[in-house]
Amino acid sequence: MNTSIEHLIPADFAATSRVWVYQSNRLLGIAEALQVEEELENFSKEWRSHGAPVKAKSFLFFGQFIVLMADETTIPVGGCSTDSSVHFIKKLEQKYTISLLDRTQLAFIVNHKVQLLPLAQLTYAVEKNFISGDTLYFNNTVATKSELLQNWIIPVKNSWLQRKLTFN
């Protein structure tokens, strides 16, 4: 599975641009993905902060991850703007019958595809060798463009999860 996203991220956005990652509880179908991408593009164009347009870009990665990015070098994203983005995400959840705000589901690349695992089953998955320290993990806690590019898809052993686990 090709995990390279660098070529898709706008170079003219500051490294400190804010990022929000929303993970779907399922892979979107092709028709759904095309619709979601159009809605993301429209949201990015219409997103406002205190009446001014936000320099924003939205992505659907791997048919399962929505990433919102805002370059705050000119217009900071205020509380109301953040609320409007969460409202938009909740509308997508309802429209496509998906969950985007559940942080108890962890995503890994196993057998060349995205696999979800409940946090409660993480230790069991390691014990049964479903997950190893080298398994790629989607670290959805990234908060900036720089972090997205460097620390979003990383081995479990390099993530916050390594503190919870013991590997053979």
LINFEN-V714544 format. One record per backbone hydrogen bond with DSSP energy under -1.0 kcal/mol. NH is the residue of the N-H (numbers start at 1). CO is the residue of the C=O. If there is no record, write none. Layout:
# LINFEN-V714544
NH_CO, NH_CO
This chain:
# LINFEN-V714544
8_5, 13_10, 17_14, 18_70, 19_143, 20_68, 22_66, 24_64, 28_63, 33_29, 34_30, 35_31, 36_32, 37_33, 38_34, 39_35, 40_36, 41_37, 42_38, 43_39, 44_40, 45_41, 46_42, 47_43, 49_52, 52_49, 54_47, 56_54, 57_69, 59_67, 61_65, 64_61, 65_61, 66_22, 67_59, 68_20, 69_57, 70_18, 71_55, 82_78, 83_79, 84_80, 85_81, 86_82, 87_83, 88_84, 89_85, 90_86, 91_87, 92_88, 93_89, 94_90, 95_91, 96_92, 98_93, 106_117, 108_115, 109_136, 110_113, 113_110, 115_108, 117_106, 119_104, 121_118, 122_119, 125_121, 126_122, 127_123, 128_124, 129_126, 130_125, 131_125, 135_132, 137_154, 138_107, 139_152, 140_138, 142_139, 145_17, 146_15, 148_144, 149_145, 150_146, 151_147, 154_137, 156_135, 157_133, 158_155, 159_156, 162_159, 163_160, 164_161
